[in-house]
């Protein structure tokens, strides 16, 4: 999957293997925190919020979304999906947006990465 490859190749992510190489943990190197993956199915207004999140150009765009009280809440019947990799300390977030078309989830752009203060702002918009 493109998201996993992109996260693994990020310069601030290291891959730690354990249990004789059977288990792999992705670690945000600057803080030493493990990443955890989430899948958030969305529909309706959530699709618009996800698009705005993926196309935000500056931290001020994220601040505007937070001030408006926007929150990306999952819906099990959603026709879009947001894959999320989040460090335990919320200092790193990776996002990948998909849409369900012709019985498959199709990528809507490249994975997006947020670190530090921007990552914390992004987590305020996510229901994870």
C-alpha positions as a Markdown table, in Angstrom:
| # | Residue | x | y | z |
|---|---|---|---|---|
| 1 | Unk | 0.0 | 0.0 | 0.0 |
| 2 | Unk | 1.3 | 3.4 | -0.9 |
| 3 | Unk | 0.6 | 4.9 | 2.6 |
| 4 | Unk | 2.8 | 2.3 | 4.4 |
| 5 | Unk | 5.6 | 2.7 | 1.9 |
| 6 | Unk | 5.5 | 6.5 | 2.2 |
| 7 | Unk | 5.5 | 6.4 | 6.0 |
| 8 | Unk | 8.4 | 3.9 | 6.1 |
| 9 | Unk | 10.4 | 6.1 | 3.8 |
| 10 | Unk | 9.8 | 9.3 | 5.7 |
| 11 | Unk | 13.2 | 10.6 | 7.0 |
| 12 | Unk | 11.9 | 11.0 | 10.6 |
| 13 | Unk | 10.4 | 7.4 | 10.7 |
| 14 | Unk | 12.4 | 4.4 | 11.6 |
| 15 | Unk | 11.3 | 0.8 | 11.4 |
| 16 | Unk | 12.1 | -1.4 | 14.5 |
| 17 | Unk | 11.7 | -5.2 | 14.2 |
| 18 | Unk | 11.2 | -7.5 | 17.1 |
| 19 | Unk | 10.1 | -11.0 | 17.9 |
| 20 | Unk | 12.8 | -12.5 | 15.5 |
| 21 | Unk | 11.8 | -10.1 | 12.7 |
| 22 | Unk | 8.1 | -11.1 | 12.8 |
| 23 | Unk | 6.9 | -7.8 | 14.3 |
| 24 | Unk | 7.6 | -4.3 | 12.9 |
| 25 | Unk | 7.0 | -1.0 | 14.7 |
| 26 | Unk | 7.1 | 2.3 | 13.0 |
| 27 | Unk | 8.7 | 4.9 | 15.3 |
| 28 | Unk | 8.8 | 8.7 | 15.0 |
| 29 | Unk | 12.5 | 9.1 | 15.6 |
| 30 | Unk | 12.6 | 12.7 | 17.1 |
| 31 | Unk | 10.5 | 11.7 | 20.0 |
| 32 | Unk | 10.8 | 7.9 | 20.0 |
| 33 | Unk | 7.1 | 7.3 | 20.0 |
| 34 | Unk | 5.4 | 4.4 | 18.1 |
| 35 | Unk | 2.9 | 5.1 | 15.3 |
| 36 | Unk | -0.6 | 3.6 | 15.4 |
| 37 | Unk | -2.7 | 3.2 | 12.3 |
| 38 | Unk | -6.4 | 4.1 | 12.0 |
| 39 | Unk | -8.9 | 3.9 | 9.2 |
| 40 | Unk | -11.7 | 6.4 | 9.2 |
| 41 | Unk | -14.7 | 5.9 | 6.8 |
| 42 | Unk | -16.4 | 9.2 | 6.0 |
| 43 | Unk | -19.3 | 10.6 | 4.0 |
| 44 | Unk | -21.2 | 13.8 | 3.4 |
| 45 | Unk | -19.6 | 16.8 | 5.1 |
| 46 | Unk | -16.7 | 14.6 | 6.3 |
| 47 | Unk | -15.6 | 14.3 | 2.7 |
| 48 | Unk | -15.3 | 18.1 | 2.4 |
| 49 | Unk | -13.5 | 18.4 | 5.7 |
| 50 | Unk | -11.0 | 15.6 | 4.6 |
| 51 | Unk | -10.4 | 17.4 | 1.3 |
| 52 | Unk | -9.8 | 20.7 | 3.0 |
| 53 | Unk | -7.4 | 19.0 | 5.5 |
| 54 | Unk | -5.4 | 17.3 | 2.7 |
| 55 | Unk | -5.2 | 20.6 | 0.7 |
| 56 | Unk | -4.4 | 22.9 | 3.6 |
| 57 | Unk | -1.4 | 25.1 | 2.6 |
| 58 | Unk | -0.5 | 26.7 | 5.9 |
| 59 | Unk | -1.0 | 26.2 | 9.7 |
| 60 | Unk | -3.4 | 29.1 | 9.5 |
| 61 | Unk | -5.7 | 27.0 | 7.3 |
| 62 | Unk | -5.7 | 24.4 | 10.0 |
| 63 | Unk | -6.4 | 27.1 | 12.7 |
| 64 | Unk | -9.4 | 28.3 | 10.6 |
| 65 | Unk | -10.8 | 24.8 | 10.5 |
| 66 | Unk | -10.4 | 24.4 | 14.2 |
| 67 | Unk | -12.0 | 27.8 | 14.9 |
| 68 | Unk | -15.0 | 26.8 | 12.8 |
| 69 | Unk | -15.4 | 23.7 | 15.0 |
| 70 | Unk | -14.9 | 21.3 | 12.2 |
| 71 | Unk | -14.3 | 17.7 | 13.2 |
| 72 | Unk | -13.8 | 14.6 | 11.0 |
| 73 | Unk | -16.1 | 12.0 | 12.5 |
| 74 | Unk | -16.2 | 8.5 | 11.1 |
| 75 | Unk | -19.3 | 6.9 | 9.5 |
| 76 | Unk | -19.3 | 3.1 | 8.9 |
| 77 | Unk | -21.3 | 3.6 | 5.7 |
| 78 | Unk | -19.0 | 6.2 | 4.2 |
| 79 | Unk | -17.9 | 6.2 | 0.6 |
| 80 | Unk | -14.6 | 7.8 | 1.3 |
| 81 | Unk | -11.8 | 6.7 | 3.7 |
| 82 | Unk | -8.9 | 8.5 | 5.5 |
| 83 | Unk | -6.0 | 6.3 | 6.5 |
| 84 | Unk | -4.1 | 7.8 | 9.4 |
| 85 | Unk | -0.8 | 7.0 | 11.0 |
| 86 | Unk | -0.4 | 8.8 | 14.4 |
| 87 | Unk | 2.4 | 8.9 | 16.9 |
| 88 | Unk | 1.5 | 8.3 | 20.5 |
| 89 | Unk | 2.5 | 11.8 | 21.4 |
| 90 | Unk | 0.6 | 13.3 | 18.5 |
| 91 | Unk | 3.8 | 15.0 | 17.1 |
| 92 | Unk | 3.5 | 13.1 | 13.8 |
| 93 | Unk | 0.5 | 12.5 | 11.6 |
| 94 | Unk | 0.4 | 10.9 | 8.1 |
| 95 | Unk | -2.9 | 11.0 | 6.1 |
| 96 | Unk | -4.0 | 9.3 | 2.9 |
| 97 | Unk | -7.4 | 10.0 | 1.4 |
| 98 | Unk | -9.4 | 7.4 | -0.7 |
| 99 | Unk | -12.8 | 7.3 | -2.5 |
| 100 | Unk | -14.7 | 4.1 | -3.1 |
| 101 | Unk | -15.3 | 3.7 | -6.9 |
| 102 | Unk | -16.1 | 0.6 | -8.9 |
| 103 | Unk | -15.7 | -1.7 | -5.9 |
| 104 | Unk | -12.2 | -0.4 | -5.1 |
| 105 | Unk | -10.8 | 2.4 | -2.9 |
| 106 | Unk | -8.9 | 4.8 | -5.2 |
| 107 | Unk | -6.3 | 7.2 | -3.9 |
| 108 | Unk | -7.2 | 10.9 | -4.0 |
| 109 | Unk | -3.7 | 12.4 | -4.1 |
| 110 | Unk | -0.4 | 11.7 | -2.3 |
| 111 | Unk | 0.0 | 10.9 | 1.4 |
| 112 | Unk | 0.4 | 14.0 | 3.5 |
| 113 | Unk | 2.6 | 14.4 | 6.6 |
| 114 | Unk | 2.3 | 16.8 | 9.5 |
| 115 | Unk | 4.9 | 17.2 | 12.3 |
| 116 | Unk | 5.1 | 19.2 | 15.5 |
| 117 | Unk | 2.5 | 21.9 | 16.1 |
| 118 | Unk | 0.8 | 21.2 | 12.8 |
| 119 | Unk | 0.4 | 17.6 | 13.7 |
| 120 | Unk | -1.3 | 18.6 | 17.0 |
| 121 | Unk | -3.7 | 20.9 | 15.2 |
| 122 | Unk | -4.6 | 18.0 | 12.8 |
| 123 | Unk | -5.4 | 15.7 | 15.6 |
| 124 | Unk | -7.9 | 18.3 | 16.9 |
| 125 | Unk | -9.8 | 17.8 | 13.7 |
| 126 | Unk | -9.7 | 13.9 | 13.8 |
| 127 | Unk | -12.0 | 11.6 | 15.6 |
| 128 | Unk | -9.3 | 9.1 | 16.6 |
